Amino acid sequence: HTSGFEGLLFVDDDLLGVIGHSNFSSIRATTCVFKGKWAYEVLISSQGLMQIGWCTLSCRFNQEEGVGDTPDSYAYDGNRVRKWNVTTTNYGKSWAAGDIVSCLIDLDEGTITFCLNGQSLGTAFSGIKTGPGVAYFPAISLSFKESVAFNFGSRPLRYPSRRFRDPPTADLLKAHRLLGYIKNVLSTSIDAQVTGPHAGSDPQPSDAATPALTERSGSRSGSAGVQDASQFLKIKCL
C-alpha cells in the first residue's frame, strides 16, 4: 500500500502508540535505514496476533497479508511463536503484555535479529537484500484491538545493544550547526547589499565580478545510513 498504512488504525498523539481497528492492519514508519546497524523497541500492550519487524517501500499490504507476508518484509510473531518472510517457521518465545521486543537490523551483514526483554532470540533472517535502492522501514501488522507502543530513541532504549547504534544525535547537531553558519552568512550578505554605498541610489556599473553564494545540498556523512534522521523518532500514517 503506497500510503504507508493499510486498514484502520488509531495512532496516539505522540505518533508512537498504535491500536489496530480492523481485521489485520499494517503501518510503517516514515523513515528508513539503508546501511549500518539499527534497532528499535516495541512495548507489547496486548498479547494477541501481531507481526513486527521491517519492510521495504515496495511492500504492498492488505487486510489479509501484512509484515512478513511479502518478499521484502520480515517479522517476528510472538503470539504464534513464528518468524515470517512469505513462508513461516518456528522461532523465538511466546510474548505477553508488558514484554518488550527489540528489532535489530544489520545492513552490513544482511541480518535481522529479534530480542525479547533483552534476551536474543537468535538470528531470524540472513542474506536479506541490501545495496543501492534498498532501504528498510520499521513496520507492524496487528489484529483488531491489539496495541503496541514504539520507541525509536526519543527516550533511552530499555535494552540497548552495544552492537547497534542510537539515532545519530551527534551528526544531527553538526548539521544544525552548519545550517546556522549558512544562515548567518546569507544574512550578513543581504545586510551588506542593503546598507552598501549605493543603497537607495541607482546601481552603478562595475567591471568587477559580483561574488555569488551558491547553495549545495549536503551529502550524507559517515555511517549514519538513515534518511531524514530527525524524523526517525516518529511513526505515523503518511
QUINOR-V410753 format. One record per pair of residues at least 24 apart in sequence whose ideal C-beta (glycine too) atoms are under 8 Angstrom apart, sorted by the first residue. I is the first residue (numbers start at 1). J is the second residue. D is the distance in Angstrom with one decimal. If there is no record, write none. Layout:
i:I j:J d:D
i:I j:J d:D
//
This chain:
i:1 j:26 d:7.2
i:1 j:60 d:5.9
i:1 j:61 d:5.2
i:1 j:62 d:7.3
i:2 j:60 d:8.0
i:3 j:237 d:7.0
i:3 j:238 d:5.3
i:4 j:28 d:5.4
i:4 j:30 d:6.8
i:4 j:237 d:5.9
i:4 j:238 d:3.5
i:5 j:237 d:4.5
i:5 j:238 d:7.3
i:6 j:61 d:4.2
i:6 j:62 d:6.0
i:6 j:63 d:6.6
i:6 j:66 d:7.6
i:7 j:63 d:5.2
i:9 j:237 d:7.1
i:11 j:235 d:7.7
i:11 j:236 d:6.2
i:11 j:237 d:6.3
i:12 j:149 d:7.7
i:15 j:234 d:4.8
i:15 j:235 d:5.6
i:15 j:236 d:4.5
i:16 j:149 d:5.6
i:16 j:150 d:4.7
i:16 j:151 d:7.0
i:16 j:152 d:7.6
i:16 j:154 d:7.5
i:16 j:234 d:7.6
i:16 j:235 d:6.2
i:17 j:45 d:7.9
i:17 j:147 d:7.0
i:17 j:148 d:7.3
i:17 j:149 d:4.7
i:17 j:150 d:7.6
i:18 j:140 d:6.7
i:18 j:142 d:7.1
i:18 j:147 d:6.7
i:18 j:148 d:5.7
i:18 j:149 d:7.7
i:18 j:150 d:7.2
i:18 j:235 d:7.3
i:19 j:145 d:6.8
i:19 j:146 d:7.3
i:19 j:147 d:4.3
i:20 j:142 d:4.0
i:20 j:143 d:5.6
i:20 j:144 d:5.5
i:20 j:145 d:6.4
i:20 j:146 d:4.9
i:20 j:147 d:7.3
i:21 j:144 d:6.6
i:21 j:145 d:7.3
i:22 j:63 d:6.2
i:22 j:144 d:6.4
i:23 j:63 d:4.7
i:23 j:64 d:7.8
i:23 j:143 d:7.1
i:23 j:144 d:6.4
i:24 j:49 d:7.8
i:24 j:63 d:5.0
i:24 j:64 d:6.5
i:24 j:66 d:5.6
i:24 j:141 d:5.9
i:24 j:142 d:7.4
i:24 j:143 d:5.8
i:25 j:63 d:7.2
i:25 j:66 d:7.9
i:25 j:141 d:6.7
i:25 j:142 d:6.1
i:25 j:143 d:8.0
i:26 j:61 d:4.1
i:26 j:66 d:4.5
i:26 j:67 d:6.0
i:26 j:139 d:6.7
i:26 j:140 d:7.0
i:26 j:141 d:4.2
i:27 j:139 d:6.9
i:27 j:140 d:6.2
i:27 j:235 d:7.1
i:27 j:237 d:6.4
i:28 j:55 d:5.8
i:28 j:59 d:7.9
i:28 j:137 d:4.2
i:28 j:138 d:6.7
i:28 j:139 d:3.9
i:28 j:140 d:8.0
i:28 j:235 d:7.9
i:29 j:137 d:5.0
i:29 j:138 d:4.3
i:29 j:139 d:7.0
i:29 j:150 d:7.9
i:29 j:152 d:7.2
i:29 j:232 d:7.6
i:29 j:234 d:7.4
i:29 j:235 d:4.5
i:30 j:137 d:7.9
i:30 j:228 d:7.3
i:30 j:231 d:5.6
i:30 j:234 d:6.4
i:30 j:235 d:6.9
i:30 j:236 d:5.9
i:30 j:238 d:6.1
i:31 j:137 d:7.2
i:31 j:226 d:6.6
i:31 j:227 d:6.1
i:31 j:228 d:5.0
i:31 j:229 d:7.3
i:31 j:231 d:4.8
i:31 j:232 d:4.6
i:31 j:234 d:7.5
i:32 j:56 d:8.0
i:32 j:57 d:7.2
i:32 j:135 d:3.8
i:32 j:136 d:5.8
i:32 j:137 d:4.7
i:32 j:226 d:7.5
i:32 j:227 d:5.5
i:33 j:105 d:6.9
i:33 j:107 d:6.7
i:33 j:135 d:6.4
i:33 j:136 d:5.8
i:33 j:225 d:5.6
i:33 j:226 d:5.1
i:33 j:227 d:7.7
i:33 j:232 d:8.0
i:34 j:107 d:6.6
i:34 j:130 d:8.0
i:34 j:134 d:6.7
i:34 j:135 d:4.0
i:34 j:136 d:7.4
i:34 j:225 d:5.6
i:34 j:226 d:7.6
i:34 j:227 d:7.0
i:35 j:107 d:5.0
i:35 j:108 d:6.9
i:35 j:130 d:7.7
i:35 j:223 d:6.7
i:35 j:225 d:3.7
i:36 j:107 d:6.0
i:36 j:108 d:6.7
i:36 j:165 d:6.6
i:36 j:223 d:4.9
i:36 j:224 d:7.3
i:36 j:225 d:3.7
i:36 j:226 d:7.8
i:37 j:104 d:7.3
i:37 j:105 d:7.3
i:37 j:106 d:4.9
i:37 j:107 d:7.2
i:37 j:108 d:6.7
i:37 j:163 d:5.9
i:37 j:164 d:4.5
i:37 j:165 d:6.0
i:38 j:104 d:7.3
i:38 j:105 d:5.4
i:38 j:107 d:7.5
i:38 j:164 d:6.1
i:38 j:165 d:6.9
i:38 j:225 d:7.5
i:38 j:226 d:7.5
i:39 j:102 d:5.8
i:39 j:103 d:6.5
i:39 j:104 d:4.5
i:39 j:105 d:7.5
i:39 j:157 d:7.0
i:39 j:160 d:7.7
i:39 j:161 d:5.9
i:39 j:164 d:4.0
i:40 j:102 d:7.6
i:40 j:103 d:5.5
i:40 j:138 d:5.3
i:40 j:150 d:6.5
i:40 j:151 d:6.5
i:40 j:152 d:5.0
i:40 j:153 d:7.4
i:41 j:100 d:5.4
i:41 j:101 d:6.9
i:41 j:102 d:5.3
i:41 j:103 d:7.5
i:41 j:150 d:7.3
i:41 j:151 d:4.4
i:41 j:157 d:5.4
i:41 j:158 d:6.1
i:41 j:159 d:7.0
i:42 j:100 d:6.9
i:42 j:101 d:4.6
i:42 j:103 d:6.8
i:42 j:140 d:7.2
i:42 j:148 d:5.1
i:42 j:149 d:7.2
i:42 j:150 d:5.8
i:42 j:151 d:7.6
i:43 j:98 d:7.6
i:43 j:99 d:7.8
i:43 j:100 d:5.6
i:43 j:148 d:6.2
i:43 j:149 d:4.3
i:43 j:150 d:7.9
i:43 j:151 d:7.2
i:44 j:78 d:7.2
i:44 j:95 d:5.2
i:44 j:96 d:7.1
i:44 j:97 d:5.9
i:44 j:98 d:6.8
i:44 j:99 d:4.7
i:44 j:100 d:7.2
i:44 j:101 d:6.4
i:44 j:148 d:6.1
i:45 j:97 d:6.1
i:45 j:147 d:4.2
i:45 j:148 d:5.7
i:45 j:149 d:6.3
i:46 j:97 d:5.6
i:46 j:145 d:7.1
i:46 j:146 d:4.9
i:46 j:147 d:5.2
i:46 j:148 d:8.0
i:47 j:78 d:7.6
i:47 j:79 d:6.5
i:47 j:95 d:6.0
i:47 j:96 d:5.0
i:47 j:97 d:4.9
i:47 j:99 d:7.9
i:48 j:79 d:5.9
i:48 j:142 d:7.7
i:48 j:143 d:5.6
i:48 j:145 d:7.6
i:48 j:146 d:4.5
i:49 j:77 d:7.4
i:49 j:79 d:5.0
i:49 j:80 d:7.4
i:49 j:142 d:7.1
i:49 j:143 d:4.2
i:49 j:146 d:6.5
i:50 j:77 d:6.7
i:50 j:78 d:7.6
i:50 j:79 d:6.4
i:50 j:140 d:6.4
i:50 j:141 d:6.8
i:50 j:142 d:4.3
i:50 j:143 d:7.1
i:50 j:146 d:5.4
i:50 j:148 d:6.9
i:51 j:75 d:3.7
i:51 j:76 d:7.3
i:51 j:77 d:5.0
i:51 j:84 d:5.7
i:51 j:140 d:7.0
i:51 j:141 d:4.6
i:51 j:142 d:7.7
i:52 j:76 d:5.7
i:52 j:77 d:7.7
i:52 j:101 d:5.8
i:52 j:103 d:6.3
i:52 j:114 d:7.9
i:52 j:139 d:7.9
i:52 j:140 d:4.9
i:52 j:148 d:7.5
i:53 j:84 d:7.8
i:53 j:103 d:5.9
i:53 j:112 d:6.9
i:53 j:114 d:7.6
i:53 j:138 d:7.9
i:53 j:139 d:6.4
i:53 j:140 d:7.7
i:54 j:103 d:6.7
i:54 j:105 d:5.6
i:54 j:112 d:6.3
i:54 j:136 d:4.4
i:54 j:137 d:6.7
i:54 j:138 d:6.4
i:54 j:139 d:6.2
i:55 j:136 d:6.8
i:55 j:137 d:5.6
i:55 j:139 d:4.2
i:56 j:129 d:7.7
i:56 j:134 d:6.4
i:56 j:135 d:6.7
i:56 j:136 d:6.0
i:56 j:137 d:7.2
i:57 j:135 d:7.0
i:57 j:137 d:7.1
i:59 j:139 d:7.7
i:61 j:141 d:6.9
i:66 j:141 d:2.6
i:67 j:139 d:4.6
i:67 j:140 d:6.1
i:67 j:141 d:4.6
i:68 j:141 d:7.5
i:69 j:141 d:7.9
i:72 j:129 d:6.3
i:72 j:134 d:7.9
i:73 j:139 d:6.6
i:74 j:112 d:5.1
i:74 j:124 d:6.9
i:74 j:125 d:5.0
i:74 j:128 d:6.8
i:75 j:139 d:7.9
i:75 j:141 d:7.3
i:76 j:101 d:6.7
i:76 j:103 d:7.5
i:76 j:114 d:4.3
i:76 j:121 d:7.3
i:76 j:124 d:6.3
i:78 j:116 d:6.9
i:83 j:114 d:7.9
i:83 j:124 d:4.7
i:83 j:125 d:7.2
i:85 j:125 d:6.1
i:91 j:121 d:6.7
i:91 j:122 d:7.7
i:91 j:124 d:5.8
i:92 j:116 d:6.5
i:92 j:121 d:4.1
i:92 j:122 d:7.9
i:92 j:124 d:7.7
i:93 j:121 d:6.6
i:100 j:158 d:5.3
i:100 j:159 d:6.4
i:102 j:157 d:7.5
i:102 j:159 d:5.6
i:102 j:161 d:7.1
i:103 j:138 d:6.7
i:104 j:161 d:6.4
i:104 j:163 d:7.8
i:104 j:164 d:5.5
i:105 j:136 d:5.9
i:106 j:163 d:7.6
i:106 j:164 d:7.8
i:107 j:136 d:7.4
i:107 j:225 d:6.8
i:115 j:159 d:6.4
i:115 j:161 d:7.6
i:117 j:159 d:7.0
i:118 j:158 d:7.4
i:118 j:159 d:3.6
i:135 j:227 d:6.7
i:138 j:235 d:6.9
i:150 j:235 d:5.4
i:152 j:232 d:5.6
i:152 j:233 d:4.7
i:152 j:234 d:7.1
i:152 j:235 d:7.0
i:153 j:232 d:6.9
i:153 j:233 d:5.6
i:154 j:233 d:4.2
i:167 j:226 d:7.4
i:167 j:229 d:6.2
i:167 j:232 d:5.2
i:167 j:233 d:6.6
i:168 j:222 d:7.8
i:168 j:224 d:4.5
i:168 j:226 d:6.7
i:168 j:229 d:5.6
i:171 j:221 d:6.4
i:171 j:222 d:6.6
i:171 j:224 d:5.1
i:171 j:229 d:7.0
i:172 j:229 d:6.0
i:172 j:230 d:6.1
i:174 j:221 d:7.9
i:175 j:218 d:7.3
i:178 j:218 d:7.4
i:182 j:215 d:7.5
i:185 j:213 d:7.0
i:186 j:213 d:6.5
i:189 j:213 d:6.2
//
